[in-house]
Amino acid sequence: MGGVVEALPFDLEASDKPNYNGSVPMFEQEGCKKVSRLGKNIQWM
């Protein structure tokens, strides 16, 4: 099992809004790496 996984977490600083698709640090803890920034607040991992 295993394979490629794509994640698009928001990269917001100190936001009070819920982050339903995860955070950049959460994905980094699981071994994902940043690929590219997509717009102002979205990180492709």
C-alpha positions as CSV (number, residue, x, y, z in Angstrom):
1,M,0.0,0.0,0.0
2,G,1.0,3.6,-0.2
3,G,1.6,6.0,-3.1
4,V,1.4,9.6,-4.0
5,V,-1.0,11.8,-2.0
6,E,-1.9,15.4,-2.9
7,A,-2.9,18.0,-0.3
8,L,-4.0,21.6,-0.6
9,P,-4.0,23.1,2.9
10,F,-4.6,26.8,3.5
11,D,-1.5,28.6,4.8
12,L,-3.2,31.3,7.0
13,E,-1.5,33.1,9.8
14,A,-3.4,33.3,13.1
15,S,-6.9,32.8,11.6
16,D,-9.9,32.4,13.8
17,K,-11.7,30.6,10.9
18,P,-11.7,26.7,11.0
19,N,-9.2,25.1,8.7
20,Y,-11.2,22.0,7.5
21,N,-8.5,20.8,5.0
22,G,-5.7,20.7,7.5
23,S,-2.6,22.9,8.0
24,V,0.8,23.0,6.5
25,P,2.5,21.9,9.7
26,M,0.1,19.0,10.1
27,F,1.0,17.6,6.7
28,E,4.7,18.2,7.2
29,Q,4.5,16.1,10.4
30,E,3.2,13.3,8.3
31,G,6.1,13.5,5.9
32,C,4.6,15.6,3.1
33,K,6.8,18.2,1.4
34,K,5.8,21.6,0.0
35,V,5.7,21.6,-3.8
36,S,4.5,25.0,-4.8
37,R,2.3,27.9,-3.7
38,L,-1.1,28.2,-5.4
39,G,-2.2,31.7,-5.0
40,K,-1.9,33.8,-1.8
41,N,-3.1,31.3,0.8
42,I,-2.9,27.7,-0.6
43,Q,0.1,25.5,-0.4
44,W,0.4,22.5,-2.8
45,M,2.0,19.6,-0.9
